[in-house]
């Protein structure tokens, strides 16, 4: 789950990892699962109704090249991109606890319609692929004016509502140290992105006492040079999502792992976590990071069994819907 970046060269998939599942557990009892492969396909192998919260940032539409063929985000049309996301998010919905929440960070793309751009982007090497390749957003003939923002985040949000998700909040992530956009000479620089909060049903669990800010979150970007991230999803953002929507020892899901921010943040905050990633490079990196947290390899059957066991703190957790009280009523003893 990250606003991810990688080298622009297309990499051949590694036969050692293709469609593999990796399980890890700590002496504390916490566990992690890492699935290598297509997100929708891998999620179909997971049990239903088990994750308290899902947090992710999928590849944006034609913004970066993640280094492998068949990557999500390189579809021929916005509609095809949204449909590919819906295929994944339908499975997120199935695997989410009935009272679970889903936090989706997603950014927009501009329609240029001017053909292949030239020059280079010195701030982000992973964006330079668009200087060498004609993307669908560079081709003329769209039904919106050139230089327009496409509105991808809200198109995705509306599509999810059509699939039965309840859109509870459109959180603004103010990226307080965001990059300057050298080509944006006639518009403001983009300083924020959306983090949509969805619930699986009208009634869900939520610990309001853990909110740091309301619907504008001021969180700096974290730059992960080891994982070749230019603008990685920040751990503080993930921490907030999992603290307000899962009990300690609860279960967290990330269908687009990237450099592993959600994986590591969940473990460091006493949650269990499962993630899916298609890139060989990121799988290798995240495996090393998980082992660096002191977890040791276990069978996937062990992870699958632990996933089906809810947190022992679920019933007493302040965010549990059954522990909510109406204003003016006494708190339960």
C-alpha positions as a printed NumPy array, in Angstrom:
array([[  0.   ,   0.   ,   0.   ],
       [  1.899,   3.064,  -1.065],
       [  2.086,   5.882,  -3.557],
       [  4.747,   3.741,  -5.069],
       [  7.715,   4.299,  -7.314],
       [ 10.281,   2.067,  -8.984],
       [ 12.899,   2.072, -11.69 ],
       [ 11.427,   2.586, -15.143],
       [ 12.89 ,  -0.52 , -16.782],
       [ 10.474,  -3.436, -17.172],
       [ 11.626,  -6.355, -15.049],
       [ 11.077, -10.019, -15.801],
       [  9.109, -11.858, -13.097],
       [ 11.089, -14.106, -10.783],
       [ 10.168, -17.793, -10.94 ],
       [ 11.147, -18.267,  -7.277],
       [  8.334, -16.037,  -6.013],
       [  5.555, -16.248,  -8.586],
       [  2.182, -16.867,  -6.877],
       [  3.842, -17.725,  -3.57 ],
       [  2.475, -17.184,  -0.047],
       [  4.784, -16.328,   2.852],
       [  3.833, -16.598,   6.515],
       [  5.6  , -15.092,   9.529],
       [  4.992, -15.13 ,  13.273],
       [  6.578, -13.587,  16.359],
       [  6.988, -15.006,  19.846],
       [  4.518, -12.326,  20.959],
       [  1.851, -14.081,  18.907],
       [  1.597, -11.448,  16.183],
       [  1.719, -12.67 ,  12.598],
       [  2.109, -11.405,   9.054],
       [  1.216, -12.854,   5.682],
       [  2.672, -11.801,   2.35 ],
       [  1.077, -13.01 ,  -0.884],
       [  2.945, -12.604,  -4.148],
       [  0.76 , -12.229,  -7.215],
       [ -2.308, -10.528,  -8.671],
       [ -4.253,  -8.78 ,  -5.897],
       [ -7.765,  -9.894,  -6.861],
       [ -6.692, -13.491,  -7.426],
       [ -4.771, -13.697,  -4.168],
       [ -7.52 , -12.096,  -2.098],
       [ -9.944, -14.758,  -3.312],
       [ -7.917, -17.331,  -1.377],
       [ -8.431, -15.54 ,   1.964],
       [-11.286, -16.229,   4.404],
       [-14.327, -13.951,   4.579],
       [-15.175, -11.427,   7.324],
       [-11.799, -11.475,   9.111],
       [-10.03 ,  -8.103,   8.706],
       [-10.925,  -5.253,  11.056],
       [ -9.46 ,  -2.642,   8.732],
       [ -7.964,  -2.357,   5.262],
       [ -5.518,   0.423,   4.37 ],
       [ -4.015,   0.852,   0.917],
       [ -2.81 ,   3.156,  -1.822],
       [ -3.144,   1.492,  -5.24 ],
       [ -1.07 ,   2.467,  -8.277],
       [ -2.456,   5.706,  -9.691],
       [ -3.646,   5.926, -13.285],
       [ -0.639,   6.326, -15.608],
       [  1.497,   8.154, -13.036],
       [  4.388,   5.725, -12.528],
       [  5.96 ,   2.575, -13.92 ],
       [  6.424,  -0.118, -11.278],
       [  8.742,  -2.228, -13.384],
       [  6.684,  -5.205, -14.577],
       [  4.202,  -6.096, -17.294],
       [  0.477,  -6.249, -16.582],
       [  0.624,  -3.705, -13.778],
       [ -2.553,  -2.077, -12.532],
       [ -2.642,   1.601, -13.462],
       [ -1.629,   1.109, -17.113],
       [ -5.098,   0.337, -18.489],
       [ -6.199,   1.793, -21.821],
       [ -9.044,   3.794, -20.284],
       [-10.114,   5.265, -16.955],
       [-13.153,   2.984, -16.965],
       [-10.929,  -0.082, -17.383],
       [ -8.7  ,   1.138, -14.539],
       [-11.689,   1.61 , -12.237],
       [-13.069,  -1.808, -13.142],
       [ -9.696,  -3.38 , -12.307],
       [ -9.764,  -1.635,  -8.922],
       [-13.338,  -2.766,  -8.284],
       [-12.333,  -6.37 ,  -8.902],
       [ -9.814,  -6.016,  -6.077],
       [-12.044,  -3.993,  -3.769],
       [-14.936,  -6.454,  -4.111],
       [-12.613,  -8.992,  -2.498],
       [-11.532,  -6.481,   0.148],
       [-15.208,  -6.07 ,   1.016],
       [-15.736,  -9.832,   1.253],
       [-12.725, -10.369,   3.529],
       [-13.462,  -7.354,   5.727],
       [-15.142,  -7.903,   9.098],
       [-18.862,  -6.983,   9.018],
       [-18.016,  -3.964,  11.205],
       [-14.774,  -3.165,   9.384],
       [-13.538,  -0.013,   7.659],
       [-11.49 ,   0.575,   4.509],
       [ -9.157,   3.57 ,   4.052],
       [ -8.26 ,   4.251,   0.431],
       [ -5.581,   6.782,  -0.533],
       [ -5.809,   7.686,  -4.205],
       [ -4.581,  10.58 ,  -6.333],
       [ -5.661,  12.138,  -9.611],
       [ -4.142,  12.327, -13.101],
       [ -4.161,  15.103, -15.677],
       [ -5.381,  14.657, -19.252],
       [ -2.847,  16.284, -21.558],
       [ -4.007,  15.191, -25.009],
       [ -0.852,  16.696, -26.474],
       [  1.022,  13.575, -27.502],
       [  4.245,  12.34 , -25.962],
       [  5.822,  14.813, -23.499],
       [  9.543,  15.579, -23.601],
       [ 12.32 ,  16.487, -21.202],
       [ 12.841,  14.814, -17.826],
       [ 11.623,  14.924, -14.248],
       [ 14.71 ,  15.297, -12.035],
       [ 12.638,  14.907,  -8.857],
       [ 11.221,  11.478,  -9.699],
       [ 12.969,   9.037, -12.016],
       [  9.994,   6.68 , -12.033],
       [  7.923,   9.335, -13.816],
       [ 10.407,   9.61 , -16.676],
       [  8.817,   6.646, -18.456],
       [  6.035,   8.994, -19.565],
       [  8.649,  11.033, -21.463],
       [  9.411,   7.966, -23.581],
       [  5.988,   6.369, -23.926],
       [  2.681,   7.685, -25.249],
       [  0.104,   7.07 , -22.546],
       [ -3.67 ,   7.022, -23.095],
       [ -3.856,  10.372, -21.26 ],
       [ -1.511,  11.845, -23.904],
       [ -3.767,  10.879, -26.823],
       [ -6.21 ,  13.48 , -28.135],
       [ -9.93 ,  12.87 , -28.538],
       [-11.193,  12.685, -24.96 ],
       [-14.515,  14.321, -24.062],
       [-12.918,  16.728, -21.574],
       [-10.706,  19.759, -22.346],
       [ -6.945,  19.307, -22.454],
       [ -5.064,  20.087, -19.232],
       [ -8.079,  18.959, -17.157],
       [ -7.856,  16.931, -13.986],
       [ -9.671,  13.669, -14.722],
       [-11.327,  13.335, -11.313],
       [-10.172,   9.757, -10.773],
       [-10.561,   9.702,  -6.956],
       [-14.235,  10.645,  -7.04 ],
       [-14.944,   8.387, -10.008],
       [-13.538,   5.524,  -7.931],
       [-15.503,   6.582,  -4.836],
       [-18.778,   6.72 ,  -6.775],
       [-18.071,   3.302,  -8.316],
       [-17.554,   1.868,  -4.832],
       [-20.859,   3.295,  -3.665],
       [-22.486,   1.486,  -6.587],
       [-20.862,  -1.726,  -5.263],
       [-22.467,  -1.268,  -1.839],
       [-19.737,   0.546,   0.088],
       [-20.773,   3.339,   2.463],
       [-18.583,   6.411,   1.933],
       [-18.196,   7.873,   5.432],
       [-15.505,  10.517,   4.985],
       [-13.305,  12.176,   2.389],
       [-10.211,  12.851,   4.493],
       [ -7.716,  15.373,   3.122],
       [ -4.117,  14.252,   3.547],
       [ -2.151,  17.511,   3.554],
       [  1.332,  16.453,   2.426],
       [  3.088,  19.238,   4.272],
       [  6.472,  18.634,   2.617],
       [  5.174,  17.706,  -0.844],
       [  7.455,  18.06 ,  -3.858],
       [  7.379,  21.225,  -5.919],
       [  5.968,  20.479,  -9.391],
       [  8.412,  22.115, -11.816],
       [  5.987,  21.923, -14.773],
       [  3.046,  23.501, -12.914],
       [  3.588,  27.083, -14.052],
       [ -0.062,  28.047, -14.46 ],
       [ -1.771,  26.306, -11.525],
       [ -1.177,  25.69 ,  -7.807],
       [  1.094,  22.79 ,  -6.856],
       [ -0.742,  19.721,  -5.612],
       [ -0.256,  19.602,  -1.853],
       [ -2.94 ,  17.104,  -0.816],
       [ -4.515,  13.753,  -1.681],
       [ -7.736,  12.061,  -0.674],
       [ -8.015,   9.275,   1.874],
       [-11.553,   7.959,   1.536],
       [-13.017,   6.149,   4.518],
       [-15.508,   3.437,   3.559],
       [-17.466,   1.076,   5.776],
       [-18.803,  -2.319,   4.828],
       [-22.195,  -1.524,   6.366],
       [-24.064,   1.354,   7.995],
       [-23.093,   0.091,  11.421],
       [-19.409,  -0.415,  12.106],
       [-16.784,  -0.116,  14.829],
       [-14.721,   3.04 ,  15.272],
       [-12.615,   4.418,  18.131],
       [-13.146,   8.165,  17.955],
       [-10.89 ,   8.724,  20.974],
       [ -7.866,   7.861,  18.811],
       [ -8.514,  10.611,  16.246],
       [ -5.605,  13.081,  16.155],
       [ -7.29 ,  15.482,  13.706],
       [-10.698,  15.54 ,  12.062],
       [-10.937,  15.319,   8.259],
       [ -7.745,  17.22 ,   7.414],
       [ -4.646,  15.238,   8.347],
       [ -1.356,  17.159,   8.294],
       [  1.259,  14.453,   7.734],
       [  4.621,  14.801,   5.964],
       [  5.646,  12.48 ,   3.155],
       [  8.207,   9.819,   4.098],
       [ 10.93 ,   9.095,   1.556],
       [ 12.212,   5.531,   1.494],
       [ 15.425,   5.475,  -0.511],
       [ 16.199,   1.833,   0.231],
       [ 12.902,   0.769,  -1.355],
       [ 13.244,   3.329,  -4.181],
       [ 10.214,   5.325,  -3.044],
       [ 10.058,   8.991,  -3.934],
       [  6.79 ,   9.696,  -2.114],
       [  5.919,   6.728,   0.053],
       [  2.665,   6.41 ,   1.952],
       [  3.567,   7.686,   5.475],
       [  3.518,   5.365,   8.471],
       [  1.753,   8.014,  10.586],
       [ -1.192,   7.999,   8.204],
       [ -1.431,   4.212,   8.397],
       [ -1.104,   4.289,  12.187],
       [ -4.077,   6.619,  12.485],
       [ -6.232,   4.421,  10.263],
       [ -5.525,   1.213,  12.135],
       [ -5.815,   2.777,  15.608],
       [ -9.283,   4.199,  14.988],
       [-10.609,   1.096,  13.232],
       [ -9.079,  -1.984,  14.865],
       [ -8.426,  -3.272,  18.376],
       [ -4.928,  -4.182,  19.566],
       [ -4.11 ,  -7.624,  18.119],
       [ -6.677,  -6.978,  15.389],
       [ -6.245,  -7.924,  11.722],
       [ -5.15 ,  -5.48 ,   9.002],
       [ -5.209,  -5.906,   5.205],
       [ -3.287,  -4.148,   2.424],
       [ -4.054,  -5.365,  -1.127],
       [ -1.226,  -3.25 ,  -2.635],
       [  1.777,  -3.627,  -0.338],
       [  4.446,  -1.665,  -2.231],
       [  7.412,  -1.059,   0.065],
       [  5.466,  -2.406,   3.041],
       [  4.438,   0.669,   5.034],
       [  1.149,  -0.87 ,   6.13 ],
       [  2.793,  -4.212,   6.937],
       [  5.472,  -2.704,   9.161],
       [  3.249,  -0.064,  10.775],
       [  0.682,  -2.703,  11.716],
       [  3.299,  -4.944,  13.32 ],
       [  4.894,  -2.043,  15.177],
       [  1.476,  -1.096,  16.558],
       [  0.531,  -4.557,  17.83 ],
       [ -1.67 ,  -5.651,  14.936],
       [ -1.562,  -8.669,  12.649],
       [ -1.391,  -8.012,   8.936],
       [ -1.709,  -9.592,   5.499],
       [ -0.705,  -7.936,   2.251],
       [ -0.556,  -8.657,  -1.482],
       [  2.156,  -7.488,  -3.873],
       [  2.978,  -8.295,  -7.493],
       [  6.517,  -6.875,  -7.751],
       [  9.417,  -9.242,  -7.098],
       [ 11.598,  -6.387,  -5.886],
       [  9.092,  -5.239,  -3.28 ],
       [  8.42 ,  -8.795,  -2.122],
       [ 12.146,  -9.252,  -1.463],
       [ 12.387,  -5.919,   0.333],
       [  9.326,  -6.482,   2.532],
       [ 10.374, -10.011,   3.447],
       [ 13.65 ,  -8.652,   4.776],
       [ 11.864,  -5.883,   6.654],
       [  9.451,  -8.348,   8.315],
       [ 12.326, -10.561,   9.392],
       [ 14.03 ,  -7.435,  10.719],
       [ 11.062,  -7.014,  13.063],
       [ 11.902, -10.39 ,  14.616],
       [  9.246, -12.533,  12.933],
       [ 10.167, -16.004,  11.752],
       [  8.851, -18.026,   8.847],
       [  5.793, -20.233,   9.46 ],
       [  3.498, -22.222,   7.184],
       [  0.695, -20.451,   5.352],
       [ -1.781, -22.825,   7.001],
       [ -0.726, -21.321,  10.335],
       [ -1.447, -17.783,   9.115],
       [ -4.79 , -18.874,   7.641],
       [ -5.782, -20.4  ,  10.974],
       [ -4.749, -17.328,  12.986],
       [ -6.697, -15.048,  10.636],
       [ -9.899, -16.816,  11.611],
       [ -9.293, -16.043,  15.293],
       [-10.398, -12.515,  16.285],
       [ -8.5  , -10.362,  18.748],
       [ -9.131, -11.324,  22.366],
       [ -9.58 ,  -7.588,  23.027],
       [-12.355,  -7.18 ,  20.45 ],
       [-15.279,  -7.191,  22.897],
       [-13.655,  -4.797,  25.394],
       [-12.187,  -2.445,  22.753],
       [-13.612,   1.045,  23.15 ],
       [-14.224,   1.268,  19.409],
       [-16.426,  -1.827,  19.338],
       [-19.863,  -0.75 ,  18.141],
       [-21.5  ,  -2.548,  21.064],
       [-19.59 ,  -0.256,  23.442],
       [-20.903,   2.938,  21.844],
       [-23.193,   5.025,  24.024],
       [-25.583,   7.795,  23.174],
       [-24.874,  11.3  ,  24.519],
       [-26.263,  11.704,  28.02 ],
       [-26.13 ,   7.985,  28.875],
       [-23.785,   6.434,  31.404],
       [-20.723,   4.509,  30.289],
       [-21.028,   0.757,  30.785],
       [-19.227,  -0.6  ,  33.846]])
